[in-house]
Amino acid sequence: MPQQPSAQVTAAEISRIAGVTRATVSNWRRRYDDFPDPSGGTESSPLYDLETVRAWLASRGHASAASPAEELRTTLRLSPPTSGDGSTADLLLLVLAAARRTPEQLTAAAQLPDEELALRAERDAAGVADAVPSAGAVRFAGTDAAVLRALYVCVRDEGGPATLGVLAERELEESAASGAYGTPAPLADLLARLVPGAPARVLDPACGSGTLLEAAARRGATELYGQDVLPVQARRSAVGLMLAAPEATVTVRAADSLRADAFPGLDADAVLCTPPFGVRDWGHDELAYDPRWAYGVPARAESELAWVQHALAHLTPGGHAVLVLPPATAGRASGRRVRAELVRSGALRAVLALPVGASVPFHVGLQIWVLRRPEPGGAAGKSVLFVDTAETTTGAKTAGAKTDARTGPRTRGGSRSASLDWERITAQALDAWHAFTRDPDAFEGEPGVARAVDVVDLLDETVDLTPTRLVRASRADVDPAKLAAEADATRRNLVEAAKSLVRAAGYDDWDPAGDSARQWRTATVSDLARGGALTVLRTVPDTVRTRAQAASSGTGGDERPETRAALTGSDIASGSGPSGKPAGPYDDTAPVIAVGDVLVRAVASGDGPMARVADEEDAGALLGHVHLFRPDPARLDPWFLAGFLGAEDNIAGASTGSTVLNVSPGRLRVPLLPLEEQRRYGEAFRRVHELRAEAQRATRLAEETARLLSGGLTGGQLLPSGQAPNARGQGGDSPH
């Protein structure tokens, strides 16, 4: 049977595949008689057969500039829907099946003729269909060959999780699903660590992509149960969990957990959940007499309290539930009676306030509720723990904080989760929670950070459980002398930072280019790498190929490099040192950052710079989700390279995706300038970097100083200048 025609691509698509400019593609068309003829389109906008183009590029030695994941993303975008139901559901099954094959088997499959490849993929996917929710009969055809080949290669070279992410992104676009957001990994880890002990059976009734259940699996959970109202999310979660936790038993269902509970008889050791917020049509009328409402029927506006009780109903006695909820749940009048019963019964154990930007919606400071299902005959708790991690530092919250005279407080602010100081947030939350659970009656708390409030004090007319309000009531215990000394030290650091900022801003050697902007020839990173001007390195993914290589080389059990920190995209954005945890597996071949390397964030999102040059603090760290460019110093200046690679227009032109903008390193462009001129630009970029760093430092210190002084004045620890201490509380005439 003849091969089916592949997808058709434009000249612009060819330039992206080859990592060259559109002008280069036009030049090829004119220069080479064997350049593929158009297979469609118009004379002004011709289309070319994708496979023919790829074959021609390979014959000319132009390897694709795209990663296997980007190749798959491009092929999905250009190819017609797969056979069967027309969605990528069957491809999700194929990812799971392919991840269980050897590299040799995947290579052999990718080399099969189209019809044989479709049959092979059909058999592979059908073999795992029973493990995935809402999976129907699997159907592939020869017309799907391009996508199937790209998928097999992506699984082989980048691993199942990376391939799964591309497919899930595509299916969410196809389904027009809204409100499907992942839980940031640091938050997921925090939720899992708030569950005491090592729960074996864990449920997430709104599992989404399965991030919380993956975190539970890393903590030792062996039975993972998930449910989600979106079939695409349920399928993605099932496949992702089987890839991430192959030793665990995974059961995921697609349905509305409140209206159609898929696990009515399940008693879990723990429930982790980030339920949907503000849903009024959650089933209030038809579920009015549901036995799950042991603490009171939730009001129509209190869907979150319905999720809380759903979680409690699925716990074994003594089991814990940890949920992320909006702040309104803690104080809304319509939920007062249910909150009162949760407090009175001892089911609510802790409420922790998170900073703005911890998770979607990023403009809201969310809360973590920790609940425990009361044991029959057991004593109810006498107090509830409240922790406020929402502010970087306020009042006594900085009493034990680390402050660097050069960089200011070791914290990071921002409007997105990646720019938060998750190490501090996690430490504050876990330290307070562990101390409280060891002995609630003896818990002393920390002024401005954590406080245990007696149940009787919470059961007032409002039952307001807002941590910030309750924790701040303890700030009068802060030592005035200690706070004054800290405020003075921070203010002095601010003065020094302001002087440094003035010096950085004093460089004024910026000349106009003339009547028009300067133009220059550029080359892609792929071209520069082929010419030996630089090397592009990335983290070795956990794939069937890397596992096989590690096993054959005997390095699979060497975990020594995993003790090192990893530099992440958020570290580049915030200007901090390496703070990430290595994802592994890392062996002696894993890329290690060296001084002079150029580091670029792999995802174009959030604020802050996209690139920087590695210094001594970065040296020796492993790579997180970051692209590393190692220039030949005899041909490329590092700061020149970093400046142009991180330029906004350059990043935009090399990014793909809709919900997540992934930077394709090979498509970034660099001007072709003599080394001496590069160094002049490099020095200018270095000064710009210094200016930004000093501005960030001064901003952090200014905010910190203002918080300390304001908190001290309102808390009674500090007095306005010129007021004697003995005048405290003895002011003159008060306004009437």
Secondary structure, DSSP 8 states (H G I E B T S, - for coil): -------EE-HHHHHHHHTS-HHHHHHHHHH-TTS----EE-SSSEEEEHHHHHHHHHHTT---SS-HHHHHHHHHHHS---STTSSSHHHHHHHHHHTTS-HHHHHHHHTS-HHHHHHHHHHHHHTTGGGSTT-------GGGHHHHHHHHHHHHHH-HHHHHHHHHHHHHHHHT--S-----HHHHHHHHHTS-S--SEEEETT-TTSHHHHHHHHTT--EEEEEESSHHHHHHHHHHHHHH-TTSEEEEEES-TTTS-S-TT--EEEEEE---SS-S-SSTTTTTT-TT-TT----TT-HHHHHHHHHHHTEEEEEEEEEEE-GGGGT-GGGHHHHHHHHHHT-EEEEEE--TTSSSSTTS--EEEEEE---TT----SEEEEEE-SSS--GGGGTT--EETTTEES----SSGGGS-HHHHHHHHHHHHHHHHH-GGG---BTTTEEEEEHHHH-SSS----HHHHHHTTGGGS-HHHHHHHHHHHHHHHHHHHHHHHHHHT--------SS-----EEEHHHHHHTTSEEEE------HHHHHHHHHHT-TT--GGGGS-EE-HHHHHHT----B---S---TTS-B--TT-EEEESB--SSS-SEEE--TTTTT-EESSEEEEEE-TTT--HHHHHHHHT-HHHHHHTEE-SSS-EE-GGG-EEE---HHHHHHHHHHHHHHHHHHHHHHHHHHHHHHHHHHHHHHHHHTS---TT--GGGTT--S----
